[in-house]
Amino acid sequence: MLTGARLYGSAQFPHASASFGEYPILGHLSPHVGPGTVLAVLVAVAAVAWGPALAERLRWRVALAGAYLLSVSWILALALVDGWYVGVVRRLATRDEYLHEVPGITDIPTMLRTFSGRILSLQPDSWTTHVSGHPPGATLVFVWLDRVGLSGPIAAAVFCVLVAGLAAVAVPVTVAALGRRDLARAALPFVALLPGAVWMGVSADAMFAGVVAVGIAALAVGAVRLTAGRSGGGVLCAVAGLVLGFGIFLSYGLLLMAPVALAVVLVSRCWRALLFAVPGALVVVGVFALAGFWWLDGYHLVVRRYYEGIAAHRPYWYWVWANLACLAVAVGPAAVAGLRRTVPRFLDGLPGRAPLTPVVALVRGAALAVLTADLSGLSKAETERIWLPFAVWLVLAAAALPRASRRWWLVAQAGTALAVNHVLLTSW
């Protein structure tokens, strides 16, 4: 857990000590301020002061644009608390990251055919930690960026942040498409001011969160169009399948976005959406298979590598609870309080019960995904980052909080992020 001590040099933070391994969050105790401190405080104050009112009053598309700008500003400001080099440039430039392998990938077809053979450790040509721990789609994103001239850690970092910000649009769009724009507006500032933004700037998992959130939003809009008999519904559902299908080639764990997608289908009552979405996802699986990478082979090899490494020394039962503690920090106290209000309604939608609202359904789907990942034993530590694709949906629970108290809960959300980012020196 002392990766941070190796990642950050004493010249940048001379007060950081390698002797402090701070469980369960990956990082170490290092109180500090930086160039982003004032900016982060200003963004938080603006979001708390005007966010809820603007989310309610602005035209819908303008409100969504504002949420996106708020999210990106919040992510970048928090990253800059650690400085431009440490907080942004260095994040994706370490030996364990994807960019380390990009220069050596000169032939993409060959890379895909030989990808599985380089997953296991203790061999001369093993992939680096993050490349081996994910399907090849994650690495391909950074290879493609390099191919179009956006090479290097700065371009990669900015790309990850810009894509991560899409979650602040896609999540409320999903809720609105499913018939509750009022709840979508209530959720806007909470999704944009997510405390998990501490780990969104800068990590590939933040980019993953943005990608699959867009896929879920496309599925919701497409399903509603299909139900209403409007044009474009089937196309949007097929696009959703393609995006979500590519998602499982970004991270093996994103297969667990299935309960969130199913929540969309249940609320929209449009099972036909799956007739378009599932084939779309299978097309992506087929393309990778034809290129030489079979997802199941990669998954089984990653599990072997996982238990060959540090996971074998991390106690299962400790991390069952510690993982959830990390997630609670990432989603913030408002989401935790909202979950308390939504849990009693988890039976909604059953015969004789109240209709299933989109917030309850989506939170239920994300909670099921998290619990499955947690109990599987394949998530031990770093879940404040790894579970970001689920955290952006769990924070919807904050929309269930009383309207009069939402501003104070936003203060708690911002305060959580600022405290973590200024007290701990995290590795992402």
Salt bridges, closest charged atoms under 4 A:
GLU56 OE1 - ARG403 NH2 2.73
ASP82 OD1 - HIS32 NE2 2.54
ASP82 OD2 - ARG91 NH2 2.73
GLU97 OE1 - HIS130 ND1 3.36
ASP146 OD2 - ARG147 NH1 3.71
ASP182 OD2 - ARG180 NH2 2.85
ASP205 OD1 - ARG385 NH1 2.54
ASP348 OD2 - ARG345 NE 3.38
GLU382 OE1 - ARG385 NH2 2.43
